[in-house]
Amino acid sequence: MRNKDTCGLAAEAAAIIAEGVPDWSEARRKLAEEYEITSGAQLPDDDAIESALREHYAIFDPNGHAERLLELRKAALIVMREVSDCKPLLLCGVLNGCADKYSDIYIAVECDDAKSLEIVLIDREIEIEVFPNERPGKNEPVEEIVFEAPVIRGGYFDRQHLTVWVRLKVFEDHAKIKNLIKKNPDPWQIEEETAKTANIEQLERLISLTEPE
């Protein structure tokens, strides 16, 4: 393996992802090939890549990234209000600040009858694709429902004609995802971004704190 510390590898992974390789496993594969890494343990973990992504955007495109991230959060809020009966929780990069223009919006919902949620979305003329989990285990959704995110008119994604995808993770019981540890913020986060989940009210507060004055 050529000499490269974990922080340096995380920064390189962040650059690969920011340039249009949203699949983190693919970014790690590229690193492994570049540095002849044979053990996965030598590659940066998700936490290191998340922090490196936030740092990357803060250095190279702070204003542009802030605009796109805010727009992703507003689109997530629209969806969460639409499915408010299912106790939606925002997850992953759109919440913690490492998401950007190639990212999906991940939302967990609680529903003991996933088919009924599918019908609600179809009745609202939303084209969905469903990926059932035939054998869901502990802390796993029973299925994933994927559809296009609502467009914020005049926003970045509208101007660039880019599609954002929503991935609804359907759980039978939210208790399965509540035992997630909150971490201290890194230099590129505010406190509200360190939570592992955010409900509608918490997302509304996060948006209000990050919206330009």
Short mmCIF file of the C-alpha atoms (twelve columns), coordinates in Angstrom:
data_MODEL
# 
_entry.id   MODEL 
# 
loop_
_atom_site.group_PDB 
_atom_site.id 
_atom_site.type_symbol 
_atom_site.label_atom_id 
_atom_site.label_alt_id 
_atom_site.label_comp_id 
_atom_site.label_asym_id 
_atom_site.label_seq_id 
_atom_site.Cartn_x 
_atom_site.Cartn_y 
_atom_site.Cartn_z 
_atom_site.pdbx_PDB_model_num 
ATOM 1   C CA . MET A 1   0.000   0.000   0.000   1 
ATOM 2   C CA . ARG A 2   1.319   3.457   -0.892  1 
ATOM 3   C CA . ASN A 3   1.613   5.843   2.049   1 
ATOM 4   C CA . LYS A 4   -1.652  7.659   2.780   1 
ATOM 5   C CA . ASP A 5   -3.237  8.333   6.165   1 
ATOM 6   C CA . THR A 6   -6.922  7.808   6.915   1 
ATOM 7   C CA . CYS A 7   -7.750  11.513  6.775   1 
ATOM 8   C CA . GLY A 8   -6.095  11.798  3.385   1 
ATOM 9   C CA . LEU A 9   -8.007  8.792   2.077   1 
ATOM 10  C CA . ALA A 10  -11.279 10.200  3.412   1 
ATOM 11  C CA . ALA A 11  -10.580 13.510  1.656   1 
ATOM 12  C CA . GLU A 12  -9.911  11.708  -1.605  1 
ATOM 13  C CA . ALA A 13  -13.082 9.647   -1.217  1 
ATOM 14  C CA . ALA A 14  -15.008 12.868  -0.602  1 
ATOM 15  C CA . ALA A 15  -13.590 14.409  -3.769  1 
ATOM 16  C CA . ILE A 16  -14.579 11.343  -5.806  1 
ATOM 17  C CA . ILE A 17  -18.126 11.424  -4.427  1 
ATOM 18  C CA . ALA A 18  -18.489 15.186  -4.912  1 
ATOM 19  C CA . GLU A 19  -17.410 14.845  -8.537  1 
ATOM 20  C CA . GLY A 20  -20.292 12.516  -9.331  1 
ATOM 21  C CA . VAL A 21  -19.740 9.038   -7.863  1 
ATOM 22  C CA . PRO A 22  -22.513 8.914   -5.239  1 
ATOM 23  C CA . ASP A 23  -21.936 5.227   -4.501  1 
ATOM 24  C CA . TRP A 24  -19.567 5.244   -1.537  1 
ATOM 25  C CA . SER A 25  -18.540 1.634   -2.115  1 
ATOM 26  C CA . GLU A 26  -17.461 2.606   -5.623  1 
ATOM 27  C CA . ALA A 27  -15.416 5.500   -4.209  1 
ATOM 28  C CA . ARG A 28  -13.727 3.088   -1.804  1 
ATOM 29  C CA . ARG A 29  -13.050 0.673   -4.664  1 
ATOM 30  C CA . LYS A 30  -11.326 3.428   -6.616  1 
ATOM 31  C CA . LEU A 31  -9.175  4.248   -3.593  1 
ATOM 32  C CA . ALA A 32  -8.278  0.605   -3.078  1 
ATOM 33  C CA . GLU A 33  -7.134  0.318   -6.682  1 
ATOM 34  C CA . GLU A 34  -5.208  3.602   -6.605  1 
ATOM 35  C CA . TYR A 35  -3.327  2.817   -3.391  1 
ATOM 36  C CA . GLU A 36  -3.184  -0.958  -3.741  1 
ATOM 37  C CA . ILE A 37  -5.172  -1.451  -0.535  1 
ATOM 38  C CA . THR A 38  -6.006  -5.079  0.127   1 
ATOM 39  C CA . SER A 39  -7.844  -4.769  3.452   1 
ATOM 40  C CA . GLY A 40  -11.172 -2.982  3.832   1 
ATOM 41  C CA . ALA A 41  -10.158 -2.025  7.372   1 
ATOM 42  C CA . GLN A 42  -7.549  0.326   5.898   1 
ATOM 43  C CA . LEU A 43  -10.189 2.341   4.052   1 
ATOM 44  C CA . PRO A 44  -12.049 5.293   5.667   1 
ATOM 45  C CA . ASP A 45  -15.338 4.465   7.392   1 
ATOM 46  C CA . ASP A 46  -18.641 6.252   6.771   1 
ATOM 47  C CA . ASP A 47  -18.129 8.767   9.591   1 
ATOM 48  C CA . ALA A 48  -14.753 9.811   8.194   1 
ATOM 49  C CA . ILE A 49  -16.151 10.206  4.676   1 
ATOM 50  C CA . GLU A 50  -19.163 12.174  5.928   1 
ATOM 51  C CA . SER A 51  -16.940 14.649  7.749   1 
ATOM 52  C CA . ALA A 52  -14.577 14.883  4.779   1 
ATOM 53  C CA . LEU A 53  -17.514 15.627  2.472   1 
ATOM 54  C CA . ARG A 54  -18.723 18.458  4.685   1 
ATOM 55  C CA . GLU A 55  -15.194 19.859  4.772   1 
ATOM 56  C CA . HIS A 56  -14.872 19.510  0.979   1 
ATOM 57  C CA . TYR A 57  -18.032 21.512  0.337   1 
ATOM 58  C CA . ALA A 58  -17.138 24.102  2.996   1 
ATOM 59  C CA . ILE A 59  -13.804 24.740  1.283   1 
ATOM 60  C CA . PHE A 60  -14.616 24.444  -2.406  1 
ATOM 61  C CA . ASP A 61  -18.285 25.463  -2.770  1 
ATOM 62  C CA . PRO A 62  -19.792 26.730  0.489   1 
ATOM 63  C CA . ASN A 63  -22.540 28.904  -0.983  1 
ATOM 64  C CA . GLY A 64  -23.536 26.538  -3.778  1 
ATOM 65  C CA . HIS A 65  -23.629 23.554  -1.478  1 
ATOM 66  C CA . ALA A 66  -25.647 25.446  1.132   1 
ATOM 67  C CA . GLU A 67  -28.246 26.323  -1.531  1 
ATOM 68  C CA . ARG A 68  -28.531 22.743  -2.781  1 
ATOM 69  C CA . LEU A 69  -28.648 21.241  0.709   1 
ATOM 70  C CA . LEU A 70  -31.375 23.646  1.789   1 
ATOM 71  C CA . GLU A 71  -33.376 22.764  -1.312  1 
ATOM 72  C CA . LEU A 72  -33.040 19.041  -0.603  1 
ATOM 73  C CA . ARG A 73  -34.299 19.638  2.927   1 
ATOM 74  C CA . LYS A 74  -37.277 21.645  1.697   1 
ATOM 75  C CA . ALA A 75  -38.170 18.875  -0.750  1 
ATOM 76  C CA . ALA A 76  -37.875 16.337  2.080   1 
ATOM 77  C CA . LEU A 77  -40.175 18.450  4.229   1 
ATOM 78  C CA . ILE A 78  -42.842 18.497  1.502   1 
ATOM 79  C CA . VAL A 79  -42.734 14.692  1.289   1 
ATOM 80  C CA . MET A 80  -42.779 14.260  5.065   1 
ATOM 81  C CA . ARG A 81  -45.858 16.448  5.369   1 
ATOM 82  C CA . GLU A 82  -47.555 14.356  2.678   1 
ATOM 83  C CA . VAL A 83  -46.962 11.167  4.676   1 
ATOM 84  C CA . SER A 84  -47.274 12.724  8.132   1 
ATOM 85  C CA . ASP A 85  -49.629 9.960   9.298   1 
ATOM 86  C CA . CYS A 86  -46.696 7.528   9.023   1 
ATOM 87  C CA . LYS A 87  -44.465 9.428   11.474  1 
ATOM 88  C CA . PRO A 88  -41.734 10.231  8.923   1 
ATOM 89  C CA . LEU A 89  -38.124 10.701  9.997   1 
ATOM 90  C CA . LEU A 90  -35.412 12.228  7.814   1 
ATOM 91  C CA . LEU A 91  -32.189 10.221  7.686   1 
ATOM 92  C CA . CYS A 92  -28.644 10.327  6.286   1 
ATOM 93  C CA . GLY A 93  -26.891 13.029  4.278   1 
ATOM 94  C CA . VAL A 94  -29.746 15.470  3.767   1 
ATOM 95  C CA . LEU A 95  -29.964 15.694  7.548   1 
ATOM 96  C CA . ASN A 96  -26.288 15.593  8.508   1 
ATOM 97  C CA . GLY A 97  -25.096 17.969  5.796   1 
ATOM 98  C CA . CYS A 98  -23.009 15.744  3.533   1 
ATOM 99  C CA . ALA A 99  -25.640 15.435  0.773   1 
ATOM 100 C CA . ASP A 100 -25.341 17.285  -2.508  1 
ATOM 101 C CA . LYS A 101 -26.709 17.278  -6.053  1 
ATOM 102 C CA . TYR A 102 -26.136 13.546  -6.635  1 
ATOM 103 C CA . SER A 103 -27.720 12.469  -3.341  1 
ATOM 104 C CA . ASP A 104 -31.050 10.803  -2.656  1 
ATOM 105 C CA . ILE A 105 -33.430 11.827  0.118   1 
ATOM 106 C CA . TYR A 106 -33.838 9.053   2.703   1 
ATOM 107 C CA . ILE A 107 -36.942 9.065   4.879   1 
ATOM 108 C CA . ALA A 108 -38.060 6.371   7.312   1 
ATOM 109 C CA . VAL A 109 -41.792 5.874   7.807   1 
ATOM 110 C CA . GLU A 110 -43.731 3.686   10.212  1 
ATOM 111 C CA . CYS A 111 -46.531 1.710   8.611   1 
ATOM 112 C CA . ASP A 112 -47.971 -1.682  9.497   1 
ATOM 113 C CA . ASP A 113 -49.501 -1.947  6.013   1 
ATOM 114 C CA . ALA A 114 -47.028 -0.829  3.363   1 
ATOM 115 C CA . LYS A 115 -49.536 -1.500  0.596   1 
ATOM 116 C CA . SER A 116 -51.856 1.184   1.986   1 
ATOM 117 C CA . LEU A 117 -49.029 3.733   1.815   1 
ATOM 118 C CA . GLU A 118 -48.339 2.746   -1.781  1 
ATOM 119 C CA . ILE A 119 -52.010 3.335   -2.621  1 
ATOM 120 C CA . VAL A 120 -51.922 6.771   -0.968  1 
ATOM 121 C CA . LEU A 121 -48.960 7.791   -3.102  1 
ATOM 122 C CA . ILE A 122 -50.489 6.419   -6.297  1 
ATOM 123 C CA . ASP A 123 -53.771 8.221   -5.553  1 
ATOM 124 C CA . ARG A 124 -51.734 11.428  -5.417  1 
ATOM 125 C CA . GLU A 125 -50.466 10.647  -8.919  1 
ATOM 126 C CA . ILE A 126 -46.949 9.885   -7.749  1 
ATOM 127 C CA . GLU A 127 -45.164 7.280   -9.859  1 
ATOM 128 C CA . ILE A 128 -43.489 4.858   -7.487  1 
ATOM 129 C CA . GLU A 129 -41.197 1.872   -7.680  1 
ATOM 130 C CA . VAL A 130 -41.314 -0.628  -4.833  1 
ATOM 131 C CA . PHE A 131 -38.442 -2.806  -3.647  1 
ATOM 132 C CA . PRO A 132 -39.760 -5.357  -1.124  1 
ATOM 133 C CA . ASN A 133 -37.480 -6.892  1.469   1 
ATOM 134 C CA . GLU A 134 -38.649 -10.487 1.414   1 
ATOM 135 C CA . ARG A 135 -36.857 -11.402 4.626   1 
ATOM 136 C CA . PRO A 136 -36.439 -8.235  6.715   1 
ATOM 137 C CA . GLY A 137 -34.229 -8.711  9.734   1 
ATOM 138 C CA . LYS A 138 -33.635 -6.635  12.834  1 
ATOM 139 C CA . ASN A 139 -33.462 -2.879  12.172  1 
ATOM 140 C CA . GLU A 140 -34.356 -3.346  8.512   1 
ATOM 141 C CA . PRO A 141 -37.280 -1.897  6.537   1 
ATOM 142 C CA . VAL A 142 -39.909 -4.181  5.079   1 
ATOM 143 C CA . GLU A 143 -39.640 -2.362  1.762   1 
ATOM 144 C CA . GLU A 144 -38.332 0.717   0.018   1 
ATOM 145 C CA . ILE A 145 -40.555 3.009   -2.063  1 
ATOM 146 C CA . VAL A 146 -38.731 5.188   -4.585  1 
ATOM 147 C CA . PHE A 147 -40.107 8.196   -6.458  1 
ATOM 148 C CA . GLU A 148 -39.093 11.613  -7.760  1 
ATOM 149 C CA . ALA A 149 -38.818 14.377  -5.206  1 
ATOM 150 C CA . PRO A 150 -41.040 17.435  -5.574  1 
ATOM 151 C CA . VAL A 151 -39.467 20.248  -7.576  1 
ATOM 152 C CA . ILE A 152 -38.748 23.549  -5.860  1 
ATOM 153 C CA . ARG A 153 -39.680 25.970  -8.629  1 
ATOM 154 C CA . GLY A 154 -36.820 28.247  -9.599  1 
ATOM 155 C CA . GLY A 155 -34.392 26.323  -7.397  1 
ATOM 156 C CA . TYR A 156 -31.068 24.785  -8.367  1 
ATOM 157 C CA . PHE A 157 -32.438 21.401  -9.405  1 
ATOM 158 C CA . ASP A 158 -35.205 23.033  -11.430 1 
ATOM 159 C CA . ARG A 159 -32.725 25.321  -13.214 1 
ATOM 160 C CA . GLN A 160 -30.342 22.446  -13.938 1 
ATOM 161 C CA . HIS A 161 -33.124 19.990  -14.872 1 
ATOM 162 C CA . LEU A 162 -31.813 17.457  -12.360 1 
ATOM 163 C CA . THR A 163 -33.954 14.764  -10.771 1 
ATOM 164 C CA . VAL A 164 -33.762 14.034  -7.055  1 
ATOM 165 C CA . TRP A 165 -35.015 10.676  -5.796  1 
ATOM 166 C CA . VAL A 166 -36.844 10.028  -2.550  1 
ATOM 167 C CA . ARG A 167 -36.307 6.662   -0.877  1 
ATOM 168 C CA . LEU A 168 -38.973 5.876   1.688   1 
ATOM 169 C CA . LYS A 169 -37.771 3.170   4.062   1 
ATOM 170 C CA . VAL A 170 -40.929 1.508   5.354   1 
ATOM 171 C CA . PHE A 171 -40.620 0.111   8.885   1 
ATOM 172 C CA . GLU A 172 -43.309 -1.711  10.823  1 
ATOM 173 C CA . ASP A 173 -41.962 -0.209  14.057  1 
ATOM 174 C CA . HIS A 174 -39.892 2.959   14.439  1 
ATOM 175 C CA . ALA A 175 -38.293 1.523   17.563  1 
ATOM 176 C CA . LYS A 176 -35.978 -0.306  15.196  1 
ATOM 177 C CA . ILE A 177 -34.277 2.923   14.145  1 
ATOM 178 C CA . LYS A 178 -34.412 4.968   17.347  1 
ATOM 179 C CA . ASN A 179 -31.370 3.465   19.031  1 
ATOM 180 C CA . LEU A 180 -28.981 5.535   16.964  1 
ATOM 181 C CA . ILE A 181 -26.202 7.388   18.768  1 
ATOM 182 C CA . LYS A 182 -26.034 11.159  18.385  1 
ATOM 183 C CA . LYS A 183 -22.485 12.417  17.845  1 
ATOM 184 C CA . ASN A 184 -20.714 15.669  18.546  1 
ATOM 185 C CA . PRO A 185 -20.754 18.104  15.605  1 
ATOM 186 C CA . ASP A 186 -17.642 18.461  13.482  1 
ATOM 187 C CA . PRO A 187 -16.454 21.978  12.496  1 
ATOM 188 C CA . TRP A 188 -18.786 22.025  9.477   1 
ATOM 189 C CA . GLN A 189 -22.010 21.131  11.298  1 
ATOM 190 C CA . ILE A 190 -24.471 22.783  13.597  1 
ATOM 191 C CA . GLU A 191 -25.884 20.904  16.573  1 
ATOM 192 C CA . GLU A 192 -29.184 20.062  14.843  1 
ATOM 193 C CA . GLU A 193 -27.337 18.251  12.044  1 
ATOM 194 C CA . THR A 194 -25.772 15.711  14.396  1 
ATOM 195 C CA . ALA A 195 -29.051 13.929  15.142  1 
ATOM 196 C CA . LYS A 196 -29.463 10.617  13.336  1 
ATOM 197 C CA . THR A 197 -33.150 11.294  12.649  1 
ATOM 198 C CA . ALA A 198 -35.357 14.389  12.390  1 
ATOM 199 C CA . ASN A 199 -39.138 14.557  12.490  1 
ATOM 200 C CA . ILE A 200 -41.183 17.244  10.741  1 
ATOM 201 C CA . GLU A 201 -40.846 19.810  13.527  1 
ATOM 202 C CA . GLN A 202 -37.106 19.203  13.883  1 
ATOM 203 C CA . LEU A 203 -36.576 19.537  10.138  1 
ATOM 204 C CA . GLU A 204 -38.576 22.768  10.098  1 
ATOM 205 C CA . ARG A 205 -36.260 24.134  12.792  1 
ATOM 206 C CA . LEU A 206 -33.155 23.010  10.910  1 
ATOM 207 C CA . ILE A 207 -34.372 24.736  7.761   1 
ATOM 208 C CA . SER A 208 -35.094 27.942  9.666   1 
ATOM 209 C CA . LEU A 209 -31.579 27.911  11.147  1 
ATOM 210 C CA . THR A 210 -29.850 27.422  7.786   1 
ATOM 211 C CA . GLU A 211 -32.034 29.594  5.539   1 
ATOM 212 C CA . PRO A 212 -30.352 32.837  4.372   1 
ATOM 213 C CA . GLU A 213 -31.563 35.938  6.167   1 
# 
